[in-house]
Amino acid sequence: MRQLSVVSRSVAAAAVSAALIGGAVACGPEKNGAGSGSGGEGGAPKKGGTLTVLNRGPQKQFDPARLYTSGGGNLPSLVYRTLTTRHRANGAEGTKVVPDLATDTGRPTDDAKTWTFTLKDGLTYEDGTPITSADIKYGVERSFAPELSGGAPYLRDWLVGGDTYQGPYKEKKGLDSIETPDARTIVFKLRKSEGDFPYFATSTQFAPVPKAKDTGAKYAEHPVSSGPYKLVKNVGDGQQMLFERNTHWSQDTDKERHAYPDRIEVKSGLDSAVINQRLSAGQGADAAAVTTDTNLGPAELAQVTGDKKLAARVGTGHFAQTSYLAFNPEAKPFDNPKVRQAIAYAINRTSVVNAAGGSSLAEPATTFLPHQKPLGYTPYDPFPAGAKGDAGKAKELLKEAGYDNGLEITLTHSTAQNFETSPEIATAIQAALKEAGISVKLESLEDNDYDEKIHSLEKQPGLFIAHWGADWPSGGPFLAPIFDGRQIVKDGANFNTARLNDASVNDEIDAINKITDHDEAARRWGALDKKIGEQALTVPLFHPVYKRLFGKDVKNVVISDWTGVLDVSQVAVK
């Protein structure tokens, strides 16, 4: 998520939760009942019925300019179509970017600094009026308005003139770098090469907004739908939402969404345990219910696994996220590479994975890039210590660093019960480092204080637990925010916590961004991951696995390697 709040960098970590409500970031399922694309009892999916969504967090933002989601989001993509979209398919097939409102995924020229899209014929809004390229231009431009902040800010950095543009409410002229030579053509002029532009064009900032019906900050209450559903009720900033069919949507122009249910009701503000209990029991409307933001915890998963019928109703997804130890190399003793290497060798990933809920909910990591080919995953382990760490090697390196009698350090972590940056993980790390003669004092911070401290250059601790998720299935939004020296933010939220500003790394990022062949770019991202990993600026710990229940009357469950969670646009109910 620079997530689920990324670039702006709305914290990828913070964005992860947000993204999972509206649309997660990356990746795919195991071959179980859910992963097969069926789910529920047999038979072809049919139209009709009401789907219920039970969530913890409300969909607080629903303005397309303010949404920060990957692939257009989950609930948002029911209403907002975009130039491109994620392929709604299981597994690796779901990592592909495909046309949505456009006829293709964009035509690059000038080393991918110019991107041209042509709209399909017959596109209309919920009131039957045609969708034009001017509407998409306006939708992009209003995302620059300070009043509508919160969306992914890539375009501020990418578009010519985007760094100073204040949106159409203050600057009526609009951006010259977005051209609309006719009603079906739109051209984007970028300051630099961006081979991943088609992936970013899946975000809701590229949804069309008719200027005459723009109500500014109130637009989210009654947005004009270009998708299969229209929003007819939004109570309590997304606590309760009701979606009904958009009768002017046509599947002839939309091969990705299905729109099986007649209605979709969203109920939020529920406790996680309550959500899982209701999905398990499946009484009344809950039989046709899903969740887009609530995982099974370790204890709940153990109970579900013992029940074959319940186990068949668990969707499994691998979110493209890495939890890792982060160093501040300007703080002693972490300015010494041998100290960082010693800590890397000392980590017991088995105990860390157990603290994260066990092997069903976390996979050990030695690479910063998660285990997905489209991101560029290339297996490597620069500090091979086995599954349980190598305390002897760690002690040897500490001695070389001048710490013959061990070391005392502080580890900062969050109080959030997320099994990622939380006390359980910190305690497992503390125990592992003790075996290597490293005494660890734990600094526990409330989640907001934790986020502020670790992302501040001035306040950043020497050692802390962090996590990062990709905005789309590519190595670019995973590696660049964390390791591109030009993205170091001195007076705001900084995610390059290693303060790495290596010209060779920066140049390689620029070179890869010129590549429009995603497979070739992925290979290069993998090689760059290995080069950076050898510097021990982070210690990858694990990649999370999502396990989510769905109701017994839910059919056609699709979990892609883009989102890692059930795709609401594919679901049918019995």
Secondary structure, DSSP 8 states (H G I E B T S, - for coil): ---SS-TT---HHHHHHHHHHH---B----SSTTTTT--SSSS---S-SEEEEE-SS------TTT---STT-SSGGGT---SEEE---SBGGGG-EEESSBSSS-EEETTTTEEEEEB-TT-B-TTS-B--HHHHHHHHHHTT-GGG--S--HHHHHBTTTTT---TTT-TT--TTEEEEETTEEEEEBSS--TTHHHHTTSGGGS---GGG--GGGGGGS----SSEEEEEEETTTTEEEEEE-TT--TTS-SS----SSEEEEE-S--HHHHHHHHHH--GGGGGEE-SS----HHHHHHHHT-HHHHTTEEEE-BSEEEEEEE-TTSTTTTSHHHHHHHHHH--HHHHHHHTT-TTTEEE-SSSS-S-GGGT-----SS---TT--HHHHHHHHHHTT-TT-EEEEEEEE---SSSSSHHHHHHHHHHHHHTTEEEEEEEE-HHHHHHHHT-TTT--SEEEEEEE-SSSSSHHHHHHHH-GGG--SSS----TT----HHHHHHHHHHHT---HHHHHHHHHHHHHHHHTT-SEEEEEEE-EEEE--TTEE---BBTTT-SB-GGG-EE-
